[in-house]
Amino acid sequence: MRDEFNDPLWRQVLSGAQMLFVAFGALVLMPLITGLDPNVALFTAGLGTLLFQVVTGRQVPVFLASSFAFITPIILAKGQFGLAETMGGVMAAGFVYTFLGLAVKIKGTGFIDRLLPPVVIGPVIISIGLAMAPIAANMAMGKAGDGTVLLPYSTAMMISMPALLTTLVVAVFGKGIFRLVPIIAGVLVGFGLSFAFGVVDVAKIAAAPWLELPKFTAPAFNWQAILFIVPVALAPAIEHIGGVIAVGSVTGRDYLKTPGLHRTLLGDGIATTTAGLFGGPPNTTYAEVTGAVMLTKNYNPKIMTWAAVFAIALAFIGKFGALLQSIPVPVMGGILCLLFGSIAAVGMNTMIRHKIDLGEARNLVIVSVTLVFGIGGVLVGSGDGPDDWGLKGIALCAVVAIALNLLLPGNDGWKNKVMDDHLP
C-alpha cells in the first residue's frame, strides 16, 4: 500500500494542483459576485492556507478560501460604507475566530454548544442563502443586483440557464474528481455561450499585462461596518468546526484534539484577518477539497502547501484576472440560483439532522424571528443611512438568534434530548 506521506515531490506538486482545481470555481466565484478582485482572492487564499498550516503545525489537510457566508454582508457593506471599511470589518471578523479559539482553549467545546446550537445556526444559514435570492434571479435575467438591465432578457436566459443546467448535471451525475467541480463546469459552458453571443469584452483581456501585482486594498476601520459584518462570522465558525470534523473522519484522525480546535480556529482567524488586510474575502475550509481528499486517499497536508503556492502564483498573472472579471453576469446568476438555495438547504439540514422540534414554542420563536429579521430587511437602529447607526440583515438576525437562545429558558434542551440519545 502506497504511503502518501512519502510520495515523491512531483506527485505532491501534481496533487496540489489538483486540489486547487477542485477549489478554484468557488474560490473565484465569491469575489466576482461581491466585486472584489479575484487575483487578490487567489493570493489571500494561498497565503491564508500557509498561515493556517503554520499555526496548526501542518497537520490538517485543508485548503482555506473565499467564504460564501459573507457574500450578502460584503455586498451591502461595500455599498453603504465602501471597500476599505468593509475590509476593516473582515479583519474584525477574523478576530471572532480567534476569540472562539481562546474560549475553546479555556472552557472547552461546551462553550460553543451553548452559544451556537443548531436552533441558532440553522435559521441564520437559511437567511444567508435566501436573502440573496432576488439578486441571483436578477443576475440570471441579465440585470445587476439592483435591477439595472445589463443584457437583453432572452440573451441572458440562453446563457444563465445552460450554465445552471450544466452545474446541476455535473453535481448529480458527475463521476470521480469531476463531481467535485460543478461550478467550473457551469462557468465554462456559460462563458463559452457568452463568447458565442458576443457579450464578452475581449478588449480588456487583450489589454491586460501578463504579469501584474494584484490590486490590494488597505483596510479602514469604521465601527458601523465592523458591527455590520462581525456577527456573520459566527455561522462560518460553525462551518469551520464541521469542516475539521469532516476531514478528520476522512483521514481517521481527531483534529479536535491534535492540533486542537483552538488552533484550527486561530489559524482560520489569522487567515481571515490577513485577507482583510490585503483586500481579499474572508476564508473558510472548503468541503470540495475535503471531498477530493477522500476520493484520492491522499491525506498528506503538504499537498495543500503546493495548492497554496499555485494560488499565489496565479494571483500575479494579470490576463488571468482580466479573463475572470470578463465573465458576464448571467453566467454567475445561473449558478447562484443553485448556490444560494444550497446554502439555505444546509441550514435546513442542520435543524433536521439535530431534530429541532418546531412544535416547541422556544424553538419556533427563535427560528421565526431570525428568518424574518434576516430575510425581511428589518432595521434596528436610528436609520439606514451611511452616517446612522443600525443593524439589519444577516448581522441583525445572528445577534437576535443568539440573544433569544441565551435569554429564553431551556438553552440546553436540544443537546439533552437529542445529542445524548444519538452519540455513541
Residue pairs with C-beta under 8 A, 6 or more apart in sequence:
4 297
4 298
4 299
4 300
5 299
5 300
5 302
7 15
7 298
7 300
12 300
12 302
12 303
12 306
13 306
15 296
15 298
15 300
15 303
15 306
16 302
16 303
16 304
16 305
16 306
16 307
16 308
16 309
16 310
17 306
17 307
17 310
18 177
18 292
18 296
19 63
19 289
19 292
19 293
19 303
19 304
19 306
19 307
20 63
20 307
20 310
20 311
21 181
21 184
22 177
22 180
22 181
22 286
22 288
22 289
22 291
22 292
23 45
23 63
23 65
23 286
23 288
23 289
23 307
24 181
24 184
25 181
25 182
25 183
25 184
25 186
25 187
26 65
26 66
26 68
26 183
26 286
26 288
27 41
27 42
27 45
27 65
27 66
27 286
27 311
28 38
28 41
28 42
28 66
28 324
29 66
29 183
29 187
29 332
29 335
29 339
30 36
30 41
30 66
30 67
30 68
30 70
30 71
30 281
31 37
31 38
31 40
31 41
31 66
31 280
31 281
32 38
32 324
32 325
32 327
32 332
33 71
33 75
33 332
33 336
34 70
34 71
34 74
34 75
34 78
34 281
35 75
35 78
36 74
36 83
36 279
36 280
36 281
37 214
37 215
37 217
37 279
37 280
37 321
37 325
38 321
38 324
38 325
39 212
39 214
39 215
39 314
39 315
39 316
39 317
39 318
39 320
39 321
39 324
40 214
40 215
40 216
40 217
40 278
40 279
40 280
40 315
41 65
41 66
41 280
41 281
42 214
42 311
42 312
42 314
42 315
43 214
43 278
43 280
43 311
43 312
43 315
43 316
44 271
44 274
44 275
44 278
44 279
44 280
44 281
44 283
45 63
45 64
45 65
45 66
45 275
45 280
45 283
45 308
45 311
46 307
46 308
46 309
46 310
46 311
46 312
46 315
47 271
47 274
47 275
47 278
47 308
47 312
48 64
48 65
48 270
48 271
48 272
48 274
48 275
48 283
49 62
49 63
49 64
49 65
49 271
49 304
49 305
49 307
49 308
49 311
50 305
50 308
51 267
51 270
51 271
51 274
52 60
52 62
52 64
52 264
52 267
52 268
52 270
52 271
53 60
53 267
53 301
53 304
53 305
53 308
54 267
55 263
55 264
55 266
55 267
55 270
56 259
56 263
56 264
56 267
57 259
57 263
58 301
58 302
58 305
59 255
59 258
59 259
59 301
60 244
60 247
60 255
60 259
60 264
60 301
61 247
61 251
61 293
61 298
61 299
61 300
61 301
61 303
61 304
62 243
62 244
62 247
62 285
62 286
62 289
62 290
62 304
63 285
63 286
63 289
63 304
63 307
63 308
64 268
64 271
64 283
64 284
64 285
64 286
65 283
65 284
65 286
65 311
66 280
66 281
66 282
66 283
66 284
67 236
67 239
67 272
67 281
67 282
67 283
67 284
68 128
68 339
68 343
69 125
69 128
69 232
69 235
69 236
69 239
69 282
69 284
69 343
70 90
70 93
70 229
70 232
70 236
70 281
70 282
71 128
71 132
72 128
72 131
72 132
72 232
72 393
72 394
73 89
73 228
73 229
73 232
73 393
73 394
73 395
74 86
74 90
74 229
74 281
75 132
75 135
75 145
76 228
76 393
77 85
77 86
77 89
77 225
77 228
77 229
78 86
80 225
80 228
80 386
81 89
81 222
81 224
81 225
81 228
81 386
82 220
83 217
83 279
84 217
84 218
84 219
84 220
85 219
85 220
85 221
85 222
85 225
86 225
86 229
87 217
87 218
87 219
87 220
87 276
87 277
87 279
88 219
88 220
88 221
88 222
88 225
88 226
88 276
89 222
89 225
89 226
89 228
89 229
89 230
89 276
90 219
90 229
90 272
90 273
90 275
90 276
90 281
90 282
91 219
91 272
91 273
91 276
91 277
92 221
92 226
92 229
92 230
92 276
93 229
93 230
93 232
93 233
93 272
93 276
93 282
94 233
94 268
94 269
94 270
94 271
94 272
94 273
94 274
94 275
94 276
94 282
95 269
95 273
96 230
96 233
96 234
96 237
96 269
97 233
97 237
97 240
97 265
97 266
97 268
97 269
97 272
98 265
98 266
98 269
98 270
98 273
100 112
100 237
100 265
100 269
101 261
101 262
101 263
101 264
101 265
101 266
101 269
102 262
102 266
103 111
103 112
104 111
104 112
104 261
104 262
104 265
105 260
105 262
109 256
109 261
112 237
112 238
112 241
113 415
114 411
114 412
115 402
115 405
115 406
116 234
116 237
116 238
116 402
117 354
117 405
117 411
117 414
117 415
118 350
118 351
118 353
118 354
118 356
118 414
119 351
119 356
119 363
119 366
119 367
119 401
119 405
119 414
120 366
120 370
120 401
120 402
120 405
121 234
121 235
121 238
121 347
121 350
122 347
122 348
122 350
122 351
122 356
122 367
123 347
123 351
123 366
123 367
123 370
123 371
123 374
123 397
123 401
124 234
124 235
124 347
124 370
124 374
124 394
124 397
124 398
124 401
125 235
125 343
125 344
125 346
125 347
125 350
126 343
126 344
126 347
126 348
126 371
126 374
127 347
127 370
127 371
127 373
127 374
127 375
127 393
127 394
127 397
128 232
128 235
128 343
128 344
128 347
128 374
128 394
129 340
129 341
129 342
129 343
129 344
129 345
129 346
129 347
130 340
130 344
130 374
130 375
131 374
131 375
131 393
131 394
132 336
132 340
133 340
133 341
135 145
135 336
136 333
136 336
136 337
136 339
136 340
137 333
137 337
138 144
138 145
138 146
138 147
138 333
139 145
139 160
139 329
139 330
139 332
139 333
139 336
140 156
140 157
140 160
140 161
140 164
140 330
140 333
140 334
140 336
140 337
141 153
141 156
141 157
141 160
141 330
141 333
142 149
142 150
142 151
142 152
142 153
142 155
142 156
142 157
142 160
142 329
142 330
142 333
143 149
143 150
143 156
143 329
144 150
144 329
150 156
150 328
150 329
151 159
151 199
151 328
151 329
151 330
155 197
155 199
155 330
156 329
156 330
156 333
157 330
158 193
158 197
159 190
159 193
159 194
159 197
159 199
159 328
159 330
159 331
159 334
160 190
160 330
160 331
160 333
160 334
160 337
161 334
162 189
162 190
162 193
162 334
163 186
163 187
163 189
163 190
163 193
163 330
163 331
163 334
163 335
164 186
164 334
164 335
164 337
164 338
166 182
166 185
166 186
166 188
166 189
166 190
167 182
167 183
167 185
167 186
167 334
167 335
167 338
168 182
168 338
170 178
170 179
170 181
170 182
170 185
170 186
171 179
171 182
171 338
174 180
174 181
174 182
174 185
176 295
177 292
177 295
177 296
178 185
180 288
180 291
180 292
180 295
181 288
183 335
183 339
186 331
186 334
186 335
187 327
187 331
187 332
187 335
190 327
190 328
190 330
190 331
190 334
190 335
191 200
191 327
191 328
191 331
194 200
194 327
194 328
194 330
194 331
199 328
200 326
200 327
200 328
201 326
202 326
204 322
204 325
204 326
205 319
205 322
205 323
205 326
207 322
208 318
208 319
208 321
208 322
209 318
209 319
210 317
210 318
210 319
211 316
211 317
211 318
212 316
212 317
212 318
212 321
213 316
214 278
214 315
214 316
214 321
215 279
216 278
216 279
217 278
217 279
218 277
218 279
219 276
219 277
219 279
224 389
227 391
227 395
228 391
228 395
229 395
230 395
231 391
231 394
231 395
231 396
231 398
231 399
232 394
232 395
232 398
233 272
233 282
234 398
234 402
235 398
236 282
236 284
237 265
237 268
239 284
239 285
240 264
240 265
240 268
240 284
240 285
241 261
241 265
243 284
243 285
243 286
243 287
243 290
244 255
244 256
244 261
244 264
244 285
245 255
245 256
246 287
246 290
247 255
247 285
247 290
247 293
248 254
248 255
248 256
250 290
250 293
250 294
250 299
251 293
251 299
255 261
255 264
268 283
268 284
268 285
271 283
272 282
272 283
275 281
275 282
275 283
276 282
289 304
289 307
293 299
314 320
315 321
351 367
354 414
354 418
354 419
355 418
356 363
356 367
356 414
357 363
358 364
358 367
360 410
360 413
362 408
362 409
362 410
362 413
363 414
365 404
365 408
366 401
366 404
366 405
366 408
369 400
369 401
369 404
370 397
370 400
370 401
370 404
371 397
372 378
373 392
373 396
373 397
373 400
374 393
374 394
374 396
374 397
374 398
377 392
377 393
378 392
378 396
379 390
379 391
379 392
379 396
380 390
380 391
380 392
380 396
381 388
381 389
381 390
381 391
381 392
382 388
382 389
382 390
383 389
383 390
384 390
384 392
391 399
405 411
